[in-house]
Amino acid sequence: MSKKKNKLEKTLVEKILDRDKIAYRQTEFVTHEDSGGVAKMDTSILNEKEHLVYKTLVCTGNKTGTVVGVIPVTEHLSMKKLAKNSGNKKCEMLPLKDLEKTTGYVHGANTPIGIYFKHHFPIYLDAGMQQENEIGVSSGKVGRSVFLKPADLQKVSHGTFCDLLE
């Protein structure tokens, strides 16, 4: 059996990283649907390293429109801090029904790399990720992530590091 058959087919995000010559590694997580029919990744297998996986939260600012916050899956986004950092008076989560038409991604597959590439929405990265050697973000498909250096994520997403946690 050839090694190519064991390799995951590349997502747009992985192709962007290849194009920009950014080192990353592919990862797949088991997913399950919650009671609302929304798919969620099970990152619990990472145990004490679960905080290294980051979620991409799409919000709307009252002045700027769509803004994106990227924080650890183990934490909560402070809407006040996101608003302040993005030049808004207030921010709120984008309604789930508007998510795919706004970003091009379904819930659980939103990725700061793909969102910036497709739409150039402002990306805000939690400053805490700078303390890590490597973090994971969605690669644009539910259950799929890429692990890369925080500085490389900042570069490819044109993100701004700031405090975003409650």
C-alpha positions as CSV (number, residue, x, y, z in Angstrom):
1,M,0.0,0.0,0.0
2,S,1.5,3.4,-0.9
3,K,2.0,6.1,1.6
4,K,-0.1,8.5,-0.4
5,K,-3.3,6.5,0.3
6,N,-2.8,7.0,4.0
7,K,-2.4,10.8,3.6
8,L,-5.4,13.0,4.1
9,E,-6.6,14.9,1.1
10,K,-5.5,18.5,1.5
11,T,-8.0,21.2,2.4
12,L,-7.8,24.8,1.0
13,V,-6.1,25.8,4.3
14,E,-3.4,23.2,3.8
15,K,-2.9,24.3,0.2
16,I,-2.5,27.9,1.4
17,L,0.0,26.9,4.0
18,D,1.9,24.9,1.3
19,R,1.9,27.8,-1.0
20,D,3.3,30.1,1.7
21,K,5.9,27.4,2.7
22,I,4.6,27.3,6.3
23,A,5.3,24.1,8.2
24,Y,2.2,22.3,9.7
25,R,0.9,18.9,10.6
26,Q,-2.5,17.5,9.8
27,T,-4.7,16.0,12.5
28,E,-8.1,14.4,12.6
29,F,-10.4,14.4,15.7
30,V,-13.5,12.3,16.3
31,T,-16.6,14.3,16.0
32,H,-20.1,14.0,17.4
33,E,-23.4,15.9,17.0
34,D,-24.9,17.7,20.0
35,S,-28.6,17.8,20.7
36,G,-29.0,20.7,18.3
37,G,-27.5,18.7,15.4
38,V,-24.2,20.7,15.5
39,A,-21.0,18.7,14.9
40,K,-18.3,19.1,17.6
41,M,-14.7,17.8,17.8
42,D,-13.7,15.6,20.6
43,T,-10.3,17.1,21.7
44,S,-10.4,15.3,25.1
45,I,-7.8,12.8,23.9
46,L,-5.3,15.5,24.2
47,N,-5.8,15.6,28.0
48,E,-3.7,18.4,29.5
49,K,-2.8,19.7,26.0
50,E,-6.4,20.3,25.0
51,H,-5.8,24.1,25.5
52,L,-3.5,23.9,22.4
53,V,-6.5,23.5,20.1
54,Y,-8.1,26.8,19.2
55,K,-11.6,27.6,18.1
56,T,-12.6,30.3,15.6
57,L,-15.5,32.4,16.7
58,V,-17.2,34.7,14.2
59,C,-18.8,37.8,15.6
60,T,-20.3,41.0,14.4
61,G,-19.1,44.4,15.6
62,N,-21.5,47.4,15.7
63,K,-19.1,49.5,13.7
64,T,-16.8,47.2,11.7
65,G,-19.1,44.3,10.8
66,T,-17.7,40.8,10.8
67,V,-14.7,40.1,13.2
68,V,-13.1,36.8,14.1
69,G,-11.7,35.8,17.5
70,V,-9.4,32.8,17.9
71,I,-9.2,31.4,21.4
72,P,-8.4,28.0,23.1
73,V,-11.3,25.5,23.0
74,T,-11.1,25.4,26.8
75,E,-11.8,29.1,27.3
76,H,-14.5,31.7,26.8
77,L,-14.4,34.7,24.5
78,S,-14.8,38.1,26.2
79,M,-17.1,40.1,23.9
80,K,-16.0,43.3,25.6
81,K,-12.3,42.7,24.9
82,L,-13.0,41.7,21.3
83,A,-15.1,44.9,20.8
84,K,-12.3,47.1,22.3
85,N,-9.5,45.4,20.3
86,S,-11.5,45.6,17.1
87,G,-12.7,49.3,17.4
88,N,-16.3,48.4,18.2
89,K,-18.5,49.5,21.1
90,K,-20.0,46.0,21.3
91,C,-19.7,42.7,19.6
92,E,-22.0,39.7,19.5
93,M,-21.8,36.2,18.1
94,L,-22.9,35.9,14.5
95,P,-26.1,33.9,14.4
96,L,-25.5,30.2,13.5
97,K,-28.0,30.5,10.6
98,D,-25.7,33.2,9.0
99,L,-22.4,31.5,9.6
100,E,-22.0,29.5,6.4
101,K,-23.1,32.3,4.1
102,T,-20.8,34.8,5.8
103,T,-17.6,32.7,6.1
104,G,-18.2,29.8,3.6
105,Y,-17.7,27.3,6.5
106,V,-20.1,25.3,8.6
107,H,-20.1,25.4,12.4
108,G,-17.0,23.5,13.6
109,A,-15.0,24.1,10.4
110,N,-14.4,27.8,10.6
111,T,-10.7,28.6,10.3
112,P,-8.9,31.9,10.6
113,I,-6.7,31.0,7.6
114,G,-9.5,30.2,5.2
115,I,-11.7,33.1,6.4
116,Y,-8.9,35.6,5.9
117,F,-8.0,34.1,2.5
118,K,-11.6,34.2,1.2
119,H,-13.0,37.4,2.9
120,H,-10.2,39.4,4.5
121,F,-12.2,39.8,7.7
122,P,-10.1,41.1,10.7
123,I,-8.7,38.2,12.7
124,Y,-7.9,38.6,16.5
125,L,-5.7,35.9,18.0
126,D,-5.6,35.4,21.8
127,A,-2.2,36.6,22.9
128,G,-1.7,33.6,25.1
129,M,-1.0,31.4,22.1
130,Q,2.4,33.2,21.7
131,Q,3.6,31.3,24.7
132,E,3.2,28.0,22.9
133,N,5.5,26.2,20.4
134,E,2.6,25.0,18.3
135,I,-1.2,25.4,18.3
136,G,-4.0,23.8,16.3
137,V,-6.8,25.5,14.3
138,S,-9.4,24.1,12.0
139,S,-8.3,23.3,8.5
140,G,-11.7,24.1,7.1
141,K,-13.4,20.7,7.6
142,V,-15.2,19.4,10.7
143,G,-12.8,17.2,12.6
144,R,-9.7,18.3,10.8
145,S,-7.1,20.6,12.2
146,V,-3.6,21.8,11.4
147,F,-0.9,22.4,14.0
148,L,1.5,25.2,13.3
149,K,3.5,27.9,15.1
150,P,1.5,30.8,16.4
151,A,3.7,33.3,14.5
152,D,3.0,31.5,11.3
153,L,-0.8,31.6,12.0
154,Q,-0.5,35.3,12.6
155,K,1.4,35.8,9.4
156,V,-1.0,33.8,7.1
157,S,-4.2,35.2,8.7
158,H,-2.8,38.8,9.2
159,G,-4.1,38.4,12.7
160,T,-3.6,40.7,15.7
161,F,-2.5,39.3,19.0
162,C,-4.5,40.6,21.9
163,D,-6.2,39.6,25.2
164,L,-9.5,38.0,24.3
165,L,-10.3,35.8,27.3
166,E,-13.0,36.3,30.0
